[in-house]
């Protein structure tokens, strides 16, 4: 396997990683920013107020996005297996 092929596989893996994990991270970021804004407005500094809604939102997003994530990772594995089978 040449350097170009290794870089191509790495690029494909990183783009799959971003498209798979990106929506979940975006949900966590959005909920975290909304809660931080709410806490700043109300001056309520409770740690469980940030943790519980954020974890619920991330778990909900995981349940919704699970078929897309599985298909995305399965496609990556198929492309890697095809590269192994063809030798390049």
trRosetta pair geometry for C-beta under 8 A, 3 or more apart (Angstrom, degrees):
i j d omega theta_ij theta_ji phi_ij phi_ji
1 5 4.8 -119 -168 86 86 133
1 6 5.8 103 138 -56 114 86
1 88 7.1 167 -110 -120 71 56
2 5 5.0 99 55 7 73 101
2 6 7.1 -134 100 -3 40 88
3 6 5.6 -55 -149 37 34 112
3 7 6.2 33 154 -18 67 107
4 7 5.7 -54 -146 38 31 111
4 8 6.3 35 152 -23 64 106
5 8 5.5 -52 -147 34 32 114
5 9 6.5 32 154 -16 65 103
5 83 7.5 147 -172 -162 112 127
5 88 6.2 -106 -110 -165 146 69
6 9 5.9 -54 -150 37 31 108
6 10 6.2 30 152 -17 65 109
7 10 5.6 -54 -144 40 32 112
7 11 6.1 36 155 -22 66 106
8 11 5.7 -51 -144 35 29 112
8 12 6.3 30 154 -18 62 107
9 12 5.7 -55 -148 38 31 112
9 13 6.2 31 153 -19 65 107
9 80 6.7 79 -141 -109 111 91
9 83 6.8 -158 -88 92 114 177
10 13 5.7 -54 -145 37 31 111
10 14 6.3 28 157 -16 65 107
11 14 5.9 -56 -145 38 29 108
11 15 6.3 25 157 -15 64 107
12 15 6.0 -56 -145 38 28 107
12 16 6.3 28 154 -18 63 108
12 76 6.7 154 144 -133 102 91
12 79 6.4 -119 169 111 151 147
13 16 5.7 -57 -148 38 30 112
13 17 6.3 36 151 -24 64 105
13 76 6.6 94 -106 -160 61 131
14 17 5.4 -48 -146 33 34 116
14 18 6.4 31 156 -16 65 103
15 18 5.8 -52 -147 37 33 109
15 19 6.3 23 158 -11 66 109
16 19 6.0 -60 -141 44 29 103
16 20 5.9 24 160 -17 66 115
16 72 5.9 156 -156 162 90 100
16 73 6.9 115 169 -94 124 52
16 75 7.7 -167 -118 81 124 97
16 76 4.5 42 -120 -78 167 135
17 20 6.0 -64 -142 41 23 106
17 21 5.9 -9 173 11 65 115
18 21 6.7 -64 -124 52 21 88
18 22 5.1 41 172 -49 62 117
19 22 6.0 -29 -115 17 20 123
19 72 6.1 -158 104 -145 107 144
20 68 7.9 179 -122 122 65 87
20 69 5.0 91 -153 -133 94 83
20 72 4.9 -175 -83 100 99 145
20 73 6.4 62 -106 -54 150 89
21 24 5.7 -67 -162 45 52 110
21 25 5.8 48 148 -21 83 111
22 25 5.8 -62 -144 41 29 109
22 26 6.1 30 159 -23 67 108
23 26 5.5 -53 -145 35 32 114
23 27 6.6 35 156 -21 64 101
23 61 6.6 -165 134 179 94 121
23 65 5.5 169 91 -105 136 152
23 68 8.0 33 25 91 152 142
24 27 5.8 -50 -152 32 32 111
24 28 6.6 30 151 -15 63 106
24 58 6.1 64 -170 -150 91 84
24 61 5.3 153 -115 115 67 126
24 62 6.2 45 -113 -75 123 75
24 65 6.5 -134 -61 54 90 154
25 28 5.7 -55 -149 39 35 112
25 29 6.2 35 154 -19 67 107
26 29 5.7 -54 -144 38 31 112
26 30 6.1 31 158 -20 65 108
27 30 5.9 -56 -144 37 28 109
27 31 6.2 21 160 -12 64 109
27 57 5.5 -164 159 146 107 104
27 58 6.1 153 100 -96 116 56
27 61 4.2 -159 9 -62 171 159
28 31 6.1 -59 -143 41 26 105
28 32 6.0 27 158 -20 63 113
28 54 6.0 61 -143 -170 75 100
28 57 7.0 157 -90 95 49 110
28 58 5.1 28 -77 -82 98 111
28 61 8.0 -114 -39 34 72 150
29 32 5.7 -59 -145 39 27 112
29 33 6.3 24 159 -17 64 107
30 33 6.0 -56 -147 37 27 107
30 34 6.4 26 155 -17 63 108
31 34 5.7 -55 -146 38 32 111
31 35 6.2 28 157 -16 66 108
31 53 6.1 -158 179 128 121 97
31 54 5.0 157 110 -109 124 68
31 57 4.3 161 -64 48 159 166
31 58 7.7 -120 34 -42 146 76
32 35 5.9 -58 -146 40 28 108
32 36 6.2 29 156 -19 64 108
32 50 7.0 50 -131 -164 73 101
32 54 5.6 44 -72 -108 78 129
33 36 5.6 -53 -143 37 31 112
33 37 6.3 34 155 -20 64 105
34 37 5.7 -54 -149 36 30 112
34 38 6.4 32 151 -19 63 106
35 38 5.4 -51 -146 37 35 114
35 39 6.2 35 154 -18 67 104
35 49 6.7 166 -166 135 117 87
35 50 5.1 139 133 -116 143 72
35 53 6.2 159 -80 71 132 131
35 54 6.8 -80 -1 -55 151 99
36 39 5.7 -52 -145 38 31 111
36 40 6.3 33 154 -21 64 105
36 50 7.4 46 -67 -113 68 119
37 40 5.7 -53 -147 35 30 111
37 41 6.4 29 154 -18 63 106
38 41 5.8 -57 -149 36 30 110
38 42 6.2 0 163 6 67 112
38 44 7.8 -33 133 50 84 112
39 42 6.4 -69 -136 52 27 91
39 43 7.4 72 170 -106 59 10
39 44 5.5 -109 -133 69 69 73
39 45 6.3 87 -171 -90 117 52
39 46 7.9 -149 -117 33 114 67
39 49 6.8 135 -83 104 110 134
39 50 7.2 -22 -44 -66 143 103
40 43 7.4 20 -166 -73 25 51
44 49 6.6 59 125 -8 113 173
46 49 4.1 85 82 -9 102 113
46 50 7.7 169 94 -6 63 79
47 50 6.3 -62 -163 36 40 102
47 51 6.2 27 151 -15 74 115
48 51 5.5 -61 -136 43 40 109
48 52 5.5 30 174 -18 78 112
49 52 7.2 -46 -125 34 16 101
49 53 7.3 0 175 4 49 112
50 53 7.3 -77 -156 45 22 95
50 54 6.1 11 163 -13 61 125
51 54 6.1 -76 -152 41 22 108
51 55 6.1 12 165 -14 66 113
52 55 6.2 -60 -143 38 25 104
52 56 6.3 25 159 -18 63 109
53 56 5.6 -56 -145 39 33 112
53 57 6.2 33 157 -20 67 107
54 57 5.8 -55 -147 36 30 110
54 58 6.3 27 155 -17 65 107
55 58 5.7 -52 -143 38 33 110
55 59 6.2 33 157 -17 65 106
56 59 5.9 -56 -146 39 28 109
56 60 6.3 30 155 -19 63 108
57 60 5.7 -54 -146 37 30 112
57 61 6.3 29 155 -18 64 106
58 61 5.7 -54 -146 38 31 111
58 62 6.4 36 152 -23 63 104
59 62 5.5 -50 -148 33 33 115
59 63 6.6 34 154 -19 64 102
60 63 5.8 -53 -152 34 32 110
60 64 6.4 26 153 -13 65 108
61 64 5.7 -58 -146 41 33 109
61 65 5.7 11 163 -2 70 118
62 65 6.2 -66 -131 51 24 96
62 66 6.1 52 161 -60 62 92
63 66 6.0 -27 -148 -13 25 118
65 68 5.2 -61 -165 48 68 113
65 69 5.4 69 138 -28 90 106
66 69 5.6 -57 -140 39 30 111
66 70 6.2 31 162 -19 66 107
67 70 5.8 -56 -146 38 29 110
67 71 6.3 28 158 -17 65 108
68 71 5.8 -58 -147 39 29 109
68 72 6.1 32 154 -22 65 109
69 72 5.6 -54 -146 35 29 114
69 73 6.4 22 158 -12 65 107
70 73 6.0 -59 -145 41 29 104
70 74 6.0 30 156 -20 65 110
71 74 5.6 -55 -143 39 29 113
71 75 6.3 33 156 -22 63 105
72 75 5.9 -54 -151 32 27 111
72 76 6.7 28 150 -18 61 104
73 76 5.5 -49 -150 34 37 114
73 77 6.4 36 152 -18 66 103
74 77 5.7 -53 -148 37 33 110
74 78 6.4 37 151 -21 65 104
75 78 5.6 -52 -148 35 33 114
75 79 6.5 32 154 -18 65 103
76 79 5.8 -56 -151 36 32 109
76 80 6.4 27 153 -15 66 107
77 80 5.7 -55 -145 40 33 109
77 81 6.1 33 155 -19 67 107
78 81 5.7 -54 -142 38 29 110
78 82 6.3 33 155 -21 63 105
79 82 5.6 -52 -147 34 31 113
79 83 6.6 34 152 -20 63 103
80 83 5.6 -51 -152 33 34 114
80 84 6.5 35 150 -19 65 103
81 84 5.6 -51 -149 36 35 112
81 85 6.2 34 153 -20 67 107
82 85 5.7 -54 -143 38 31 110
82 86 6.2 13 162 -5 66 111
83 86 6.3 -65 -140 47 25 97
83 88 6.5 -100 -160 102 76 25
84 87 7.6 27 179 -73 28 35
